Amino acid sequence: MGPLFYEIVSIVGLFVQVLGLILFGVATGWFTLYMINQPEKNWQLQSIVYSVFLVFTALMVKYLTPGAIGAFLTGAAGAMIYWGLIKTRKKPEKKK
């Protein structure tokens, strides 16, 4: 096993890390929106979930590489745009 093999495994590992963080960003973005948009409107739970999301993102900025945090934020932003804006829109009624 030469150094070329380890370089290839390292590159594959970085791609898997980026894809995993995109998926994790989508999941945390969806969960944050789900908890905020619950019908009960429990403000204590909503504030804790949002605060944990912000603290978690701040810790990721401090300890992860720029590419990894970019992948996470891309996933989280995509989830918040899709489930926060697009999915909640009411479709216009068709006129006959």
C-alpha positions as CSV (number, residue, x, y, z in Angstrom):
1,M,0.0,0.0,0.0
2,G,1.8,3.1,-1.3
3,P,1.2,6.7,-0.5
4,L,-1.1,7.0,-3.6
5,F,-3.6,4.7,-2.0
6,Y,-3.7,6.8,1.2
7,E,-4.1,10.0,-0.8
8,I,-7.1,8.5,-2.7
9,V,-8.7,7.3,0.6
10,S,-8.1,10.8,2.0
11,I,-9.9,12.4,-0.9
12,V,-12.8,10.0,-0.7
13,G,-13.0,10.6,3.0
14,L,-13.3,14.4,2.4
15,F,-16.1,13.9,-0.1
16,V,-17.9,11.7,2.3
17,Q,-17.5,14.2,5.1
18,V,-18.9,17.0,2.9
19,L,-21.9,14.9,1.9
20,G,-22.5,13.9,5.5
21,L,-22.4,17.4,6.7
22,I,-24.8,18.5,3.9
23,L,-27.2,15.8,5.0
24,F,-26.7,16.7,8.7
25,G,-27.4,20.4,7.8
26,V,-30.6,19.5,6.1
27,A,-31.7,17.4,9.1
28,T,-30.9,20.1,11.7
29,G,-32.5,22.8,9.6
30,W,-35.7,20.7,9.2
31,F,-35.8,19.9,12.9
32,T,-35.3,23.5,13.9
33,L,-38.1,24.6,11.6
34,Y,-40.3,21.8,12.8
35,M,-39.9,22.7,16.4
36,I,-40.4,26.4,15.8
37,N,-43.6,25.9,13.7
38,Q,-45.4,23.6,16.0
39,P,-49.0,24.4,16.7
40,E,-48.6,24.5,20.5
41,K,-46.2,27.5,20.3
42,N,-44.2,26.6,23.4
43,W,-41.9,29.6,23.4
44,Q,-39.4,28.0,25.9
45,L,-38.8,25.0,23.7
46,Q,-38.6,27.1,20.6
47,S,-36.0,29.4,22.2
48,I,-33.9,26.5,23.4
49,V,-33.9,24.7,20.1
50,Y,-32.9,27.9,18.2
51,S,-30.2,28.7,20.7
52,V,-28.8,25.2,20.5
53,F,-28.8,25.5,16.7
54,L,-26.8,28.8,16.9
55,V,-24.4,27.5,19.5
56,F,-23.8,24.3,17.5
57,T,-23.2,26.3,14.4
58,A,-20.7,28.6,16.2
59,L,-18.8,25.6,17.6
60,M,-18.7,24.1,14.1
61,V,-17.2,27.4,12.8
62,K,-14.5,27.2,15.4
63,Y,-13.5,23.6,15.0
64,L,-14.2,22.5,11.5
65,T,-12.6,23.3,8.2
66,P,-14.1,26.1,6.0
67,G,-15.3,23.5,3.4
68,A,-17.0,21.4,6.1
69,I,-18.9,24.3,7.7
70,G,-19.8,25.5,4.2
71,A,-21.3,22.1,3.4
72,F,-23.3,22.2,6.7
73,L,-24.6,25.7,6.2
74,T,-25.5,24.9,2.6
75,G,-27.6,22.0,3.8
76,A,-29.2,24.0,6.6
77,A,-30.0,26.9,4.4
78,G,-31.4,24.6,1.7
79,A,-33.7,23.0,4.3
80,M,-34.8,26.3,5.7
81,I,-35.5,27.7,2.3
82,Y,-37.4,24.6,1.2
83,W,-39.4,23.8,4.3
84,G,-39.6,27.4,5.6
85,L,-40.6,29.3,2.4
86,I,-41.5,27.0,-0.5
87,K,-43.3,24.2,1.2
88,T,-45.5,26.5,3.4
89,R,-46.7,28.7,0.5
90,K,-50.4,28.3,-0.4
91,K,-51.0,27.4,-4.0
92,P,-53.3,29.8,-5.8
93,E,-56.7,28.3,-6.7
94,K,-57.4,27.7,-10.3
95,K,-60.2,29.9,-11.8
96,K,-62.7,28.1,-14.0
